[in-house]
């Protein structure tokens, strides 16, 4: 009669498997740091159709319990601030124009912000409600202030034009990113500003009817850039006006 298996071999195998799993889990937890979480958050935000990031989904992507993320970020808001700041930092790093060419730097920063927000819409939309106070945001503020300083602006004029550019760039890029994500056109170079034609009765809305074709042709990037150019032109006019001598002042010999 053959001896019956005692089960010790299977028990040993099971025990070894659990030990390996435990060691693997420990190694995974050891690798979980802020940079790893931010990298995974960007990957998740880049998935087509992702309009928001949940800690649960992020934990699943990392292969970790979602609560482990809160060891590195106090709250979901702090996590999103870190992701947004990383994105803004990448925008600044993409600006390559010479600092003396302040117009080119402003245009580059705005264009790349639109592109990255559209690529990571779940993060870009947070720009309308979050202020990160992080290094990326500080670098962006410094870049814009430097650009308008080189344009010849000072004091209140300098601060107002920075704020105007930042507000237009962040809010418009965030809105376009959300709209493109919802339409499934994240990778589009341009998208219609208006979804579908405006169907109006010419008797009650004659102006809409008269320009309906032009309205349908509006593209989001064109309008975005138009806003940036308006800020640049305002800076030029303001700097030129401040450089002129005050009315009635004695001419300089």
ChimeraX attribute file (.defattr): number of C-alpha atoms within 10 A of each C-alpha:
attribute: neighborCount
match mode: 1-to-1
recipient: residues
	/A:1	3
	/A:2	4
	/A:3	5
	/A:4	6
	/A:5	8
	/A:6	8
	/A:7	9
	/A:8	9
	/A:9	10
	/A:10	11
	/A:11	11
	/A:12	11
	/A:13	12
	/A:14	12
	/A:15	12
	/A:16	12
	/A:17	12
	/A:18	12
	/A:19	12
	/A:20	12
	/A:21	12
	/A:22	12
	/A:23	12
	/A:24	12
	/A:25	14
	/A:26	12
	/A:27	11
	/A:28	13
	/A:29	15
	/A:30	9
	/A:31	12
	/A:32	18
	/A:33	14
	/A:34	15
	/A:35	14
	/A:36	11
	/A:37	22
	/A:38	18
	/A:39	14
	/A:40	17
	/A:41	26
	/A:42	20
	/A:43	13
	/A:44	21
	/A:45	22
	/A:46	20
	/A:47	13
	/A:48	16
	/A:49	16
	/A:50	16
	/A:51	19
	/A:52	14
	/A:53	17
	/A:54	12
	/A:55	18
	/A:56	14
	/A:57	13
	/A:58	22
	/A:59	18
	/A:60	12
	/A:61	15
	/A:62	19
	/A:63	13
	/A:64	16
	/A:65	14
	/A:66	17
	/A:67	12
	/A:68	14
	/A:69	22
	/A:70	14
	/A:71	12
	/A:72	15
	/A:73	18
	/A:74	10
	/A:75	13
	/A:76	14
	/A:77	13
	/A:78	15
	/A:79	21
	/A:80	22
	/A:81	22
	/A:82	24
	/A:83	26
	/A:84	28
	/A:85	25
	/A:86	21
	/A:87	21
	/A:88	28
	/A:89	19
	/A:90	17
	/A:91	24
	/A:92	24
	/A:93	14
	/A:94	15
	/A:95	19
	/A:96	11
	/A:97	15
	/A:98	10
	/A:99	15
	/A:100	12
	/A:101	12
	/A:102	20
	/A:103	21
	/A:104	16
	/A:105	22
	/A:106	22
	/A:107	17
	/A:108	18
	/A:109	23
	/A:110	23
	/A:111	20
	/A:112	19
	/A:113	25
	/A:114	27
	/A:115	21
	/A:116	20
	/A:117	28
	/A:118	28
	/A:119	23
	/A:120	30
	/A:121	31
	/A:122	27
	/A:123	31
	/A:124	31
	/A:125	24
	/A:126	20
	/A:127	23
	/A:128	14
	/A:129	9
	/A:130	14
	/A:131	12
	/A:132	20
	/A:133	11
	/A:134	15
	/A:135	14
	/A:136	21
	/A:137	20
	/A:138	15
	/A:139	17
	/A:140	20
	/A:141	16
	/A:142	13
	/A:143	20
	/A:144	23
	/A:145	20
	/A:146	19
	/A:147	22
	/A:148	23
	/A:149	19
	/A:150	16
	/A:151	21
	/A:152	17
	/A:153	23
	/A:154	16
	/A:155	8
	/A:156	9
	/A:157	17
	/A:158	21
	/A:159	15
	/A:160	15
	/A:161	21
	/A:162	22
	/A:163	15
	/A:164	13
	/A:165	19
	/A:166	17
	/A:167	14
	/A:168	17
	/A:169	22
	/A:170	20
	/A:171	18
	/A:172	22
	/A:173	29
	/A:174	26
	/A:175	21
	/A:176	26
	/A:177	27
	/A:178	23
	/A:179	20
	/A:180	23
	/A:181	21
	/A:182	15
	/A:183	12
	/A:184	12
	/A:185	17
	/A:186	24
	/A:187	13
	/A:188	11
	/A:189	11
	/A:190	15
	/A:191	20
	/A:192	17
	/A:193	18
	/A:194	13
	/A:195	10
	/A:196	9
	/A:197	12
	/A:198	14
	/A:199	10
	/A:200	13
	/A:201	10
	/A:202	11
	/A:203	8
	/A:204	9
	/A:205	11
	/A:206	12
	/A:207	11
	/A:208	16
	/A:209	17
	/A:210	11
	/A:211	11
	/A:212	15
	/A:213	12
	/A:214	11
	/A:215	17
	/A:216	15
	/A:217	13
	/A:218	15
	/A:219	15
	/A:220	21
	/A:221	20
	/A:222	13
	/A:223	13
	/A:224	18
	/A:225	17
	/A:226	12
	/A:227	17
	/A:228	21
	/A:229	16
	/A:230	12
	/A:231	18
	/A:232	20
	/A:233	13
	/A:234	13
	/A:235	23
	/A:236	16
	/A:237	13
	/A:238	17
	/A:239	20
	/A:240	13
	/A:241	11
	/A:242	13
	/A:243	11
	/A:244	8
	/A:245	11
	/A:246	10
	/A:247	6
	/A:248	6
	/A:249	7
	/A:250	8
	/A:251	7
	/A:252	5
	/A:253	3
